[in-house]
Every structure is written in C-alpha cells, then in structure tokens.
C-alpha cells in the first residue's frame, strides 16, 4: 500500500469512529465532543488538499512506506 492509500483509510476510519462515538443514537455513544474530532479530520483533509502536505503522510514516509498517488 502507498502512503496516500493509508492516509485515506485512516481518515475514513477516524471519521466513522468519531461519528459512532459522538452521535447520540449510536449504540457505542460516549459524548458529543467526539464530533469535534470529526471536524478536526475534515479540516486536515481540506488543508492537505490545498497545501499538498499531510502530517500523517510525512510520518508514514519516515517509517518507510512508499509514496504514491
């Protein structure tokens, strides 16, 4: 897998997890504050789209994951 594939998988996982933990109707609801994490992930995706820089991708490349589109 390439670094961008891992970034997209991680972002999708974090969004779904934070929604499951933050939506009151969810069986695993903890607190609505988890929705702030959803906003954080979304803002990071938006920022990386404009700047072409993503912290997670930088960390993955340092760990030896090959870059990719």
N, C-alpha and C positions, 0 to 999 in steps of 0.2 A: 504494500500500500504506500501511496505517496503522502507527503505531509499535508497536502490540501484535502485529500480524502479523509484523513484522520481529523483534521480541523472541522470539516463539515459533519462528520459523525459525532464528534464531541459536542459541537454546538447544538445539533438536533437532540442529542441525549440530554444535555443540560436544560434545554427549553422544556422538553417533555417532563423531565423530573421535577423542575421547579413549578410547572403547572399542576402536576399531580399533588405536590406538597402544598400548593398555595390556593387552590380552588376549593371553596367550602363544600361543594358537593362530592368531592373526591373521597374514596374510601381510605386514603392514606393522608388526608388533610392534617397539616401541622399548624400552619399560620399563614395569613395572607401576606406576610412580609416576604415569603418565598417568591412572590410575583415580582419583587424588586430585582431578584436575580435574573428573571426572565428579561426584564428591561435592560439589565447590565449586559447580558449576552447579545441581545438585539442591537444595542448601541455599539458594541465591539464589532459585530458583523458589519454594521453600517460604516463605521470608521475604517475598517480594513478594506472595504470596497472602494473608498475614496483615496486612502493613502497607500494601498498595496502593502501594508505592514500589519502583521498579526503576531502578538507575543507568543501564542501557543505554537505557531509555525516556527518561529525562531528557536524556541526551546526544543521542538522536535528535531529540527535540523542539527542542533548541537548534540542531540542524543544519537545521531547517525541515521535518521530517517531520510530517505532520498526525497529531494524536492520534486514537485510535479504540478501540473495544471489541473 
